[in-house]
Amino acid sequence: MNIYKLFIGLLLGFFALGTSTSVAQSGDQILDGIGETGLISRYTFKEDVKDWSRNNLHGSIQGTDFKFVKDELFGNVLSLNGSNDTYISLPAESVTGEQTISISGWIYLRSAKSGQLFFDFGKDSKAHFFAAPVGTSDKEEFQAQILSNAKNYTASSAALPVYKWVHVAVVINVPYNTLSTFVNGVLVSETKNAEVELRQLFKSNSGETNKLYIGRSLNAEYAGLNAKLHDFRVYRVALNEKQVARIYGNALSEGESTVRTNEESEGELEKFPASTPQLYNAYLKSVADIQVETEIGILPRLPRFVKGVYDKGIEGPAVRVIWPAPKDNSQVLSAGTYTLTGKVAGTNLQPKAIVVVKAAKAAATPNRILEFFKLDEVTLDADIHHHETKFIENRDKFITGLAKTNPDDFLYMFRNAFGQEQPAGAKPLGVWDSQETKLRGHATGHYLSAIAQAYASTGYDAALKANFAGKMDYMVNTLYQLSQLSGKPKVAGAEAVADPIAVPIGAGKSTYDSDLSEQGIRTDYWNWGKGFISAYPPDQFIMLEKGASYGGDKTKIWAPYYTLHKILAGLMDIYEVSGNEKALEIVTGMGDWVYARLSKVPATTLISMWNKYIAGEFGGMNEAMARLSRLTNEPRYMEVARLFDNIKVFYGDAEHSHGLAKNVDLFRGLHANQHIPQIVGALEIYRDSETPEYFHIADNFWNMTTNDYMYSIGGVAGARNPNNAECFIAQPATIYENGFSVGGQNETCGTYNMLKLTRDLFLFEQRGELMDYYERGLYNHILASVAEDSPANTYHVPLNAGSEKQFSNDDMSGFTCCNGTALESSTKLQNSIYFKSSDNKALYVNLFVPSTLKWTEKKITVTQTTAFPKEDHTELLIKGSGSFDLHVRVPHWATKGFFVKINGKDEAVKAEPGNYLTISRKWKDGDKVELRMPFHFYLEPVMDQQNIASLFYGPIVLAAQESEPLKEWRKVTFDVNDISKSITGDPEKLQFNIDGVVYKPFYESYGRYSVYLDVTLK
């Protein structure tokens, strides 16, 4: 080994990793201390120009004057030999819609000729930015330049040396208006007041005209690059000096770049002195101590809000207390009493909780007493003024887009895996469903669910309904034909392997691998075991059992059971709306395949598998198998459902010592949406097994996430610590300290799954807080996640100051996980407006959405007419007659009253915010129920930095409309006794004005916005 490499690698590796670390999940979660969500693309240049990130933004080499060569320091590298016609071109869409950009890479110059460019990115020669290692014709120095609208910003330093490897990083930090350059991990130049936005350099709506070159200028007269290149990366976050130094240092250490989970917040977030007034807490005099009871072994459920006493006669809200959050249950292993001390942000107050631990007793868990209405029983309507609602707008964008899709595109990779010919017109999907992507097929699962929901929801249009019926039949028939090939001889008398546990290594291979390239993919379906169906061979499933981790090369995998869950769930959705028996047969075949393999895997291996970052992500396979058991009345599928128990998170350890079942939070710092579907599955297992631990797992998880991890729009992920936008924060109730990830927060499919969990829990326990959360997430995240003029939608939804949503997949041709769940979310928007009791003796009105319910069993139709949330009232018109209890949600925010009229007369009801009111009567045809709930403005602060808060009007988050990026939170001042004094505007348009700035619903915010404000109360 090179001695220089060893010494520098050890020195810099020690410097970079000197902070304390705590391992959460194995796998490529964090590369060089930077979460993968911040990485746009990575090109190692070892043997090709493929993107080794998960985004599949593969480059292409133009020209012929290049070769991959051996290098003493980095092994194989790319060599460009100075020809102006030979360079690397990156996909034009790589930077579309990005807000900030960082470029890093290694370069070994073999010529000091000026005019060579390391890279040049932009629209054209008048709007671009580039790095010139030895300068341009004007000056011989290392230059990074931005040219835009006749403005020129340059960061310059000494020219890079020749015949020596040098690490270079260039960062455009848009909010801070800086252009920075780094050489060998050290900041060498920074230009301030670089007032530029990336939309000035790149097309923001379409990537087609962007030019992204490595080794060539956008100006043809510049010299070609004569250099060797290694590990070129593009980031969507502004790298800081510490991060750049870590990339540099880790590259010089032995082995791959370091992957770790760290207890260290990265990224810039405004810091406040301890003396900063934190909303009402600045007037807080005292907080009451409390007493709670629990049972031996179970951590107490502590109230997050406690009564406080305020100075100067101020009527402040209940006080948010941050309690200790143990990682085990050692405090409650015997009967007795102990005391916990809490904290109140911005104060020195330390409220006490006296915990009384009593002997354990068999506690009753609830039965499922409610049921959903079918999608075809609830129809979305225009509002009372005959305007389309946001629900209809979003639904129609997706229904129209889905109707135009070609099912063969969604079947392409399945046929490819089975070595079948593609029909005319079939095109492969992109992004996470492209040829070599190890998650391919996931979008097909979402598509199956979406077309099933679209079929069920389009009774208003016979042509659309027929369109989706045809798509369902075609998809199922094709997948059925492929599944019938698995494990059977290709021709009569030929050999085949029907046993799923006997799947051999592919021909010509030395081991199982995840190579899905045209040249490397195995298509020997006859060896895959009976019933197998997927868009790739069985290898990834087998590799997971053998310990494979998440990553890009062929020895690593990407969540095979996650993809499978989507496919099986979609097929069962089709079965349940259409009765297509082939769909169910495919699922049972693959269910048997999974049972055959997992039933042979040791428990210790399963524990390891399901705790692997991404590789062990299984979506809701436990939910799917429990559902299959119910549909088929086959117990072995319930057995396999329980094999997916995440023992560490659910029970703490193999002995079931604690974990969620006993109210212990062990999911802190873990990937959020890897685990939320597992909880949904636990509740599904409880539905049929009635094993109480599964209910406690789901209920405790929901309570923890919504109280300790939730942003104001309902999202629950977005950590700076660990540095991954898709993770829960490292410690509960520390969103400001550890959240607001620079790479964004609020993964949209995380909220999709939180709404599923919430809805399912409500069927067991009719708590108002559940549907209050559902309303929050639906209006402020799901509705807000769709583009203004297309079905393009968000992945992460950033809530940092002056952020902007980034939408993708407007043509439904390339899906991330959130693009997939968006298909489902927007084709079932009516599914939770109403529920019914299992005995059809009660109706629950959960949401105030213009809609028509056909309650088939009661022969009753309920029409809800409203302009909510642009008006504060709604009307229910009942057609038909009969006795039933009408349960109406009284939202938590309805603190100014909730008023009911029946047939024009005031009704005396007990209406408590955060609960349901009940009206029991024999209803007559034509009965009319009027509901009014006056809206008001209120603040929801971040629990650990309460001057940072979101402004709500009723259920709606109001976002300040920003004209430019911000590096600090927008500052506003309100009257402590009445914040509405500073607010003007039109409630019926939901548009308001504060200090000359427009505020409107987050779901109508398509430019820059601020959802969180820095609030002072006076």
N, C-alpha and C positions, 0 to 999 in steps of 0.2 A: 504493500500500500504506500502511496505517496506520503512522505514524512510531513511535508508542508500541509497537506490536506488533513492529516491526523492531528497535528498540533493546533492549527487554526480551528479545525472542526471542534476539538475538545474545548478550546478556550471560548470560542463564540457560542458554541452550544451550551456551555455552562452559564455564560452570561445571559443568553436568551431564555434559558429555562430555570433560572435561579429562583423564581418564585415557587411557592408551594403549589403542588398540584394534587388533584383528587380525581381519580379515574371514575367516570360514570359508565359509559357504554363503549365497548370496543368498536373499532371501525373508523373510517375516514371522516369523522365528525368535524374535526377542526384541523386544517392543514396549516402548519406553521403559525398556530395560534389564531387563525382567522377562520371564522365559520364559513362553511361551503356556500352558504347563501350569499355571501359577499363576492364570490368568485363567478365571473361571467364565463371565462374560458381559460384553458391551460394547454399549452403545446410543448411537450417535452423534447420533440425533434430527435427522438432516438432512432426511429426508423421510418417515420411518416410525419404528416402534419395534421394528425387527428387531434381533436379536442379531448382531453382526458378528464374534463369535468363532466358532470352529469347532463350538461346542456347540449352536447352533440353539435357544437358549432365548428364542424371540421373545416380546416383550411384547405387550400389547393395551391400547388406549386405551378407557377407560370414559367415557361421557358425550360431549357435543358441544361444550363450551366450550373449544376448543383450535384451534390452527392452526400450521402450519409457516411461519416468517417469515424474511425476510432479516435478517442481522445483520452489522454492519460488521466485527466481529472474527472471527467463526467461520463466516460464510457463512449457510447455513440452520440454524435452530435450532427447537426446539419451544417454543411459548408456551402456558402454562396461565393462564387468566384469572380464577382465584380461586373458581371454583365448587367446592363440596364434592363434587359428583357427577361431576367430571371429573378423572381421574387415570390413571396407568399402572399396570397390574397385570402383574407378572412371573410366569412359571411357578412353581407351588408347589414343584416338585421341584428348583429351582435350588440350594438350599442343603441338600438332604437329605444327611445323613451327613457334612457338612463339619465340620472340627475348629476352624478359625479363619476369620475373615472380615474383609475390608477393603472399604470402599465409597469410591469417589472420583467426583467429578463437578463440573461447572461450573454455577453458579446466578447468575441476574441478577434480584434481587428488585425488584418494582415496588410493594411495599407493606411497611410496617414493622409491620403488624398482628401481634400475638403469636398463637401457636397454629398458625401455618403449619408444616407439616412438609415437609422435603426428601424424606425417605423414612421408612417405618415397616415393619419386617419382624418377623414373629413368628407364634406360634400364634393368639393372641388378645390382647385388651387387658390381660391379666394376665401374659402372657409374651411380651415383644417388646423390640426396641430401635429407637430413632428418633433423628433429628437435627432439631432445631428451630432454624432460622437466626436468628430474633429472639426465641427463648424461648417459654415457655408462659405461662399466666395467672399463674403463681406469680412468675416473674421474667423480665425482658426481657434476655436474653443468648443467645449461641449455646450451645445445649445438645445434648449427645449423652447419651442415657439408656438404661440397661438395666434392665428390670423383670422380675424372675423370683423366684418363690417368696417373695413379700413383701419381697424385697431390691431396693434401688434404688441403682444406681451412676450418678453423673452426672459428666461432664467438661464444664466450662463456661468461657466466655471472652466477650469483648465481642461484642455483637450484630453480625451481618453488615450491611454498608452496603446501602442501596437504590440502584438505578439504577447499578450497577457490577457487572461480571463478577467473581465470586469463585470460586476453586477450593477445594473442601472435601474432606477425607478423614477418615473415621472408621474406627478399627481396634480390633477386639477380639482381643487376643493371649491366647489361652486358657492356654498353658503359663506365661506370665509374669504372668497375672492383671492385665492392664492394659487400660484403655479410653482411647484416645488420639484427640485431634482435631487436625487440621492445617488451616490457612488459608493459601492462596497459598504452599504448599510449606513452611510453617514450623509446627513443633509449638507449639500454643497452650495445650493443656491435656492433662493425663494423670492419670487416677485409678488408683492402685495398689490391690492387694488386691481387685480385682473378681473375686471367686470365682464364676465362672459357666462352664458348658459350653454349647455351642450346642445340645446335645440338650435343654436346659432351655427354650430359646427356640423350637426347631423340632422337628417330628416327624422322627425319624431314620430310620424304616423306610418311611414313606410320605409323600410330599409333599402329599397331597390337602388337608390342613387348614391348611397354611402359607399365610399371607397376606403377600405382598410388594408393597407399594404405594410408588409414587413420586408425591409431591404430595398425599397424603391420609393421615390418621391411621386407625389401627384403631378409635379412638374417634370415633364419628360426629359428636360435638359440636364437634370441632376445626375450625378454619377451613380452607378450601381454599387451595391455593397459587397466588399471583399472581406468576408469575415466568417467565423464559425458562430453558431447560435445554439443556445440551450435554454430550456425552461422559460418560455415566454408566457406571461400571464396577463389577463385583463380582469380588473376588479371593478365592481360598481360602488365601492366605498373608497373614501379617502384614506389611504394608508398613512399611518404616522411613522415617525422615525423608529420607534421601538419595534413596530411590526416589520418594517423594511429590514432592520438589523437582524431580526429573527429569521426572515427568509434567507438572507445572505449567510448567516451563521449556520443554519441548519443544512443548507446545500453543501457546505464544506465539511460537514460531519459525515461519518460513515453511514451508509444505508439510505433509505428513503427519507424525504422530508418528514419532520416530526408531526405526528398526529396526536393530539392530546385534548383533554378537557381541563380547563384551568379555573382556579378560583381567583380570577383577576379580571376586572372590568376593562374592556377596551372601548375606544371611541370617545368622542367629545360630547359632554353633556354639561349644561350650565351648572355651576356650583353656587350654592347659596351659603352665606355665613349663618352661624347658629342663631344669630339675633333676628333673622328674617321672620316677620310676622307670618304665621301660617293660618290664614283665614280665621275662622271662629276660634281656633285654638289660642289666638293671641289674646282673647278675652276670657279664656277659661280659668276658673278659680279652683275647681276641684272635680274629681271624678269618683263616683261611688265605687266602693269595693263590692265584690259579688261572691256568691257561694254557689257551687255546682256540685252535682253528684255524678258518679260513674260507678261502673262495676270493675271488679278485679280483672286486670289484663287489658282493659279498654281505656285509651286516653280520653279525657273528657272533651266534649264539644263545647268550646268556650264562645260566648257571644262576642262578635267582633265589634259591636256597638253598645256602649254603656252610657247611662244617664250622666250628664254633666251639669255643673252649675257655672253660669257665666256672670261676668262683671257688668255693671252699668245697666242692669235690667234687660240685657240682650237675651232674646230667645233663640239660642243656637241649637243646632241639630244634636242628635245623639253623637257621642264621641267615639271616634275610631281608636280602639286599643290594639296594639300589636303585642301579642302574647308569645312567649317562647314556644318553639315548635320542635319537640324532641324527635330524634330519629329512631327511637325504640320506646317500649312501654315499661321500662324498668321502674318508673315512679309509681306504677299502679299494680304491682305484682302482689300486694297484700293489702288487707283492709286497713283503713286508717284515714288520717287527714294530712294534707300538705298544702303549702301555699306557693302560688306562682305570682311573679311580679311582672306587670306589663309596662309598656312604654306608650307615650302619646307624643306624636311628632311635633317638634317645635316647642316642647315644654319640658319641665323637669318632673312632671307628675308621674307617679309610679303606682297606678291602681293595683290592687291585690285581688287575686282570685283564690278563695279557699276551696279546695277540692276534697270532697268526702268520698272515699273509696269504699264501696260496700261489696258484700259477697255477690258473686255472679249468680244470675238466675236466668232461666230460659225466657228470653224476651220474644214477644210475638212480632213477626214481620208481616207486612201488609199483603193482602191478596190483590190481584189485578181485577178491579171492578169496573173499569172503563174500557171502551173500545173506540177505534178510529171509525170515521166514516170513509167509505171508499172514495177515491178521487172523482169518480163519475157522479157522486152524490152531492158534490159541492162545486158550484160554478162561480167564478169571479165575475163581478159586474162593474159597470161604470159607476162613478160616484153620483151623489144626489143631483149634481149639476150637469150630468151626462158627459163628464170628462173622464178620459181614461186614467186609471190610477197607475202608480208606479208598479204595482203588482201586474197589471195587464201589460204595461209597456215591456217589462222585463220578460214576462211569459212569452209574449208574441215575438220578441227578438229571437228567443231560443227555439220556439216552435217553428218559426219560418226557416231558421238556419238548419234545424234538424231535418225538416221536410226536403231540403235541397241536397242533403248528403247522399253519397253513394255508399251503400253498405259494403261493397267490395273493398273500399279503402280500409274499412275497419276489420275486414277479414284477411287483408293482405299478408300480415305477418303470421297468421295461423296457417295459411296455405304455404307460405315460405318455409315454416318449420317442418311441415309434413311433406315438403318436396313436391308440391302440387303446382300445376300450371295456373297462372293468373289469367282471369278473364279479361277481355278487351275493356279498356277504360279504367281498370283498377290502378290506383296510385297509392304508394305507401304513405302513411302518415309521418309527420316529422316529430321533432322535439324528443319526447320520451317514448316514442313508438317507432323510431327509425331502425334501420337494419341491425345495427350493432348495440342498440340500447338494451340493457338487461331487464328493463321493466316493460318492454313492449307487450302490448296486449291489455295494459291497464285501462286505456281509453275505451277499448272495446267493451269492457265490463260496464263502465259508466254509460256508454252508448246504449247497451242493452236495457239498463234501468231507465234511461231517459226516454227511449222510444216506447217502452211499456207505459210509463207515466203519461207521455204525450198521447198515446192511444186512449188511455182511460180518461184523459182530461179534455179531449176535443169533440165531445158530443155536440158541441155548437157548430161543427163544420164536418159534414159527412166526407168530403173529399180528403181533408186532413186525416180523419180517422182511418180511412181506407189506405192512405199513404203509409201510415205507421203500422197498420195491420200487415201490409205487404212486406215492410221492412222486417218486422218481427219474424214472420214465417221464413223469409229468406235467410236471415241470420241463423235461426235455429236449425233449419235444414242443413245448412253448410257445416255448422259446428257439429251437428249430429253425425254427418257423413265422415268428418275427420275423426271424431272420437271413436267411431266404429272401426277405424283402421288400426288404432293402437293395440299392440300386443297380439296382432293376428298376422298370419303369413302374407307377404306381399303377393305371392301367387300360390295356388294350391300345392301343397306338399313341401313348401319351403319352410325353413326354420323360423321360429318366432319365440319371443319371451312374453308370456302372459302374466307372470307373477311380478307385481310391482317391486318386490324387494330383491328381485334378481336382475334388474336392469344392468346390462354390461357397460363397460367403457366403450365409447364410440370407436368405430373402426379407424385404424391408423393413429390413434391417440394413445398416450401413455397413462393418462388419468382422466378423470372427469374434468371438464372445463366449461367456461361460459362463453366460449368463442362463438359469436353469432354472425361473423362476417360471411359474405357469400362463399368464400373459399373454405372457411373453417367450420361452419355450422353442420352438425350431424342431422340427418333427416331419416334415420333408420327407425321409423315409427313402429315397425314390427317388434322391436326390442324394448319398447317403452312400458310395457305392462298394460293389461286390459283396462280400458276406461280413461286413459290419460288424455287430457285436453289442455293445451296451453299454446301460447304464441312462441314458445321456445321449447327445446328438448328438456328432459327431466333432470339434466345435470345440476342445475342450480339448487333444486330441492335436496339432492344427494350431497352436494358440496356443503350445504348448510349443516346437515347432520354431521359432517366431518370437520366442522369448525371454521369454514370459510367466513371471511369478513367482507364488509362492504367496500367496493372500490371499482376502478375502471378496467384493470387488466383481466386476462382470462382465468386467473387463479382466484378471482374475487367475484362477488355476486351482488345483486340488488333486489332484495325483498321478494323472493318468489311467491311466498304465501300471500303477500299483500296483493299482488296481481291476481292470483287465483281467487281471492275473496271477491274482488270486483266482478270477475267473470261468473262465478257461481251465484252471487247475489243478483246479478242482472238476469240470469237465466231463470231463477226462481221468481223474480218480479214478472217476467213474461208468463211463466206458468200460472201465476196467481191472477193475472188480469185476463188471460186468454184461454187457460186450460190446456195449453199445448203440452202434451205428454212427453214429446221428444225432449223438450227443455228440461223437464224433471229427470228424464232418463240420463241425460248428459251429466247432470249434477250428481245423481246417485252413483254413476260410474266413477266419477272423479272422487266422490266421497269415499268409495270403497278403496280406491288407490291410496288416498291419504291415510285412511284407517290402517291399511296393510303396512304402510311404512312406519307411521308414528307409533303404532302400538308396539313396535319392536325397539323403539329408541329408549334408552335408559333415562330415568327421571333426572339424573344429574345433567345429562346432555340436553334435555329439553329446557332445564333451567338456564343453562348457558345459551342455548339457541335464542330463546325469547328475550334475553337481556342484551343481545348484540344490537348495536346501533345500526339501524336501517336494514342490515342483512336479515336480522330476525324480526323485522316488522311484518306482522301478519294481518294487518288491517283488522277486520272483524271476522276472521275465520271461525272463532268460537261462536259468534253470532250465527254465521251461515250454517255451521254444522248442527247447532241446536235447532235452528229453524227447519233444516232438512229432516231432523229427527221427528219434529212435530208434523211435518207434511207427509212423511212416509210411515210414521208410527214405528220407526226402527230404532231400538235402543243403542245400537253400536255407534250411530252418528252422535248421540249425546255423549257417549264415551270419548269419542275423538274430540268433541267440543271441549271437554274438560282437560284434554291433553294440552290444550293451548293456554292453560292457566299460566299467567306470568307470576310464578311463585314468589319471586323477590318483591315485586310491587304489591301483589295481592296479600301475601302472608308473611313477608319479611325473610323467611328462610324455609328450608325443607320441613322443619318441625312446626311450621305455621305459628311462629311465636308472636308475630304482631302484624305489621303491614296495614294496608287499607282496611282489612277485615276488622282491625282493632283500632281504627282511627289514627294510624301512624302514617305520616306523609313521607314516602320513600321515592316519590316521582320528581322531586325537586331537581332541577338541572337536567332532566331527561328530555328527549325529543317529544314534544307535546302530542302531535298527531299520530305518532307511533303508538301512543298509549290510550288516547281517548276512545278509539274504536274497541280496544280490548275491554274497556269498562262497559261499553254498550253491550258487548258480548256476554259479560258476566251477568248483566241484568236479564238477558235473553235466556241464559241457562237457569237463572232463578225462576223465571216464568214457568218452566215445566218441571224443574227438579225440586223447587221450593226449599232448596238448601239455603238457610238464612245468611250464611257468610257472603254469598254472591250479592244479596241485596245490600248488605252493609258496605261492601266494596264500592258499589255504584253510588250509594247515597253519600258516603263519606267523601268520595272523590269529588262529586258534584259540589258539595259544601265547601271543600277546600279550594277548588279551582275558581269558583265564582266569587269567593271572598278574599282570596290571597294572591291570585294570579291574573285577575281580569282587568283589562283596559276598559275604558268607558264605552267603547262600541260593542263590547261583548267578546272580543278575542282574548285568548289566554296565553299566547306565546309571544316571544320576542325578547331574548336575553342578550345583554352585554356580558353577563357572567352566568353560565359559560358563553363564550363569544359565538353564539349561533342564533340567528333570528327565529329558528324553528323550535327552540328549546324553552322549557319552563325556566324561570329565573332560579338561581342557585339556592336562594333562601326564600321561603314564603313571605309575603307582605313586604317586599323590598323592591317594588317596581322601579322607583326612582334610582335607588342605589344600584340595582342589577339589571334593570330592564331598558326599554327604549333602544333596542339594538339599532346600530347605525345601518345595518342591512335591512331594516324594516321590522315590523311586528305583525301580529294578527294574521297568521296563515289562514286563508279563507276556508280551506277544507277543515281546519281545526274547529272553526265555528259551526260549519256544516255538521260535524260529528257531535259537538256539544249540544246543538239543537235536537239531534236524534236522541241523545241521552236524556235530555230534559223532558222531551215529549214522552219517552218511554217511562220515566220515573213518575210522571204525572198520572199515568194510568193506574199506578199503585197507590200513590199518595197525592191527594188533590190540594197541594200547598200553593198558595198564591205566588210565592217567591219563584216557583218553577216557571210559571207562564209569564211572570214579570221579566225573568231573564230571557225567555223565548222571544218576547216582544222586543227587547233590547237588541238581541243579536240579529233578529230578522230585519228590523227597520234600519239599524245603524251599521250593520256589516253586510249581510247577504244582499239586501236591496242596493246598498252602496257599492257593491263590488262589480257592478256591470257598467260598461261604457255607455255613453250618452246615445250613440247612434248605431250600435251594433251589439252582438252578443259577446264581444271581447270582454274579458273579466280579469280580476286581480288575482295574483298569487299572494304576496304579502300586502298589507295595507299599513303603510308607515304613518305614525302619529307624531313624529318629531316636528319641531317648529318649521313652518313653511314647506311642508312635504307636498308630494304630488303622487296620485295613484298611477300605477303603470298597468295598462290593460294589454291583453294578448289573446290570440286565437280567434280573431273576428270571423275567419272563414272555416273554423272547425277542422283545421288540417294538422294541428300540432299541439299536443296536450301535455301540460304539467298535471300534477295531482289536482290542483285547484281548478284548472280548466275542466277536468273531468267531473268533479263534484258540482261545478256550476251547471252542467247539463242537467243534473238531478235537481238541484235546488230550485231552478227556475221553471221546472216542469211539474212541481208539486207545491206551489206556493199556497194553495188552498187547504193543505192537508191538516192544519191544526187550528183552524178557526173555530171549529165545533168538535166536541166529543159527545159520546152517549154512554150511558151506563150499560153494563152487560145485559141487564134485564129490561132495557128499554123503558125505564121508569124515570130517567133523568136526562136532561140536556145541559151541556156545559158550553157557554159562550166565552171563549178565551181571548179572541182578538176582535178588534173593531174594524172590519174590512168589508166593503160592499160586496155582497155575495148572496147566493141562493142555495139553501140546503134542502135536499129532498130526503126526508127521514122515512125511508121505505117501510120499515116495520110498523110505524105509527100512522102511515098515510098522512103525514103532515109535511107541509112546506114552510120553511122560515126564510123570509127575505130580509136581509139587513141592508138598510139604506143609510149612507153616511158620506161625508167628505173627510172623515178622520184620516190623518191627523191635522188637516187644515181647518177643521172645525172640531169642537169639543163635545159633540153629541152624535148619537146614532139611534136608529129606529129599527125595531124588529116587528115584522108583520107576519102573523101566523095564519096560515090557511089550512083548514081542517080542524078537527076538534079531538079532545082527549085529555086525560089527566097525566101530568108529569111535573117533576120539579125542574124549574129553570134556574140554573146556577150561573151567575154572571160575575166575571172577574172585576174586582175593584182594584185598579192598579196601585202600586206602592206610591206613585207620585201624585195620586188624587187626594191630596191633603186639604184641598179647598172645598171638599164636599163631593158627594156622588148622589145624584138625584134621579128618581125613578117615577115615571108616570105610566099608568095603564089605562088605555082608552081615554086619555086626556086628563085623568085624575091623579093627583099626587098620591104616591104609595109610601106608607111608612115602612122603611126597611132598615135593617142594621147593616150599614155599609162601612166596613173597616178597611182602610188602605192596606193592600198586600194580602187580601183575603177574597173570598167569594161570598156574595149575598145569594140568598135562596128565595125564590117565589114559587110557592106550591099552590096549584089551583087546577081546576078543570078548565082547560082552554077552549074557547069557542072560535069558530071560523071568523076571521077578520079582526081578532084581538091585536092590539097594537101596544108595544112596550117602547117607551122613550127613555133613553139613558143620557144623562148629561154629567160631565166630569170636568169642571173648569180647569184649564191649563194654567200653569204658572212657571216662572223661571226659577231654576235652582242650580246649584253647583255640585259637581261630584269630584272631589279632590283625589289625587294620588295618595295612597295611605301613608307613605313615609316622607312625603314632601308636599304638605297640603296647600301651599300657595299655588301649586301647579294643579289646575282643575279644568274640567270640561263644563261647558254651559249647556243645560238642557232646557227645553220647553216641552212640558209634558213628557212623552216617551222619546223625544227626538233630540239627538245631539246636534247642536248648532256649530257650524264651522266658520271661522273667520276666513273670508276670501282674500288671499294674498296675491300681490302683484310680482313678488320677487322672493328668492330664497332668503331664509332668516338663519342667523346663527344663535339667536336668543329667543326665548318664548315671547310671544306678544304680551305686552303689559296692559292691564286694564284695572280700573278702580271702580268699585261698587259701594253703594251705601250698605252698611252692615245690617241695617234693619229692613231694607227693601232694595234688593239688587235691581229690580225692574225700573227704578228711577232713572237709570243711565241708559235705558234701552228704548228706542223708538222703532216703529215699523208697522207692518201689516200682518197680523196673525193668520189671516185667511190665505196669504201667500207664503206664510212661514219665512218671511224675509224681514230682517231687522237690521238696525244700525247702532253701532256703538263707537263713539269718537270718530265718526266719519267712515268707518269700516263696515262693509256689508257682512252679515251673518246669515247663513241659510242652512237647510238640512244637509247633513253630511252626505245623504244619498243623492243630493242634487249638486254636489261639489265635484267638478271635473277638471279644474285647474289647481293652482296651489292653494293650500288651506292651512289653517291652524286649528286643530281640534282641542289641544290643551293650551291654556292661557296662564300667564303669571298674574295672579289676582291679588289685589290689595283691598281690604275692607276698611272703610272709614265711617 
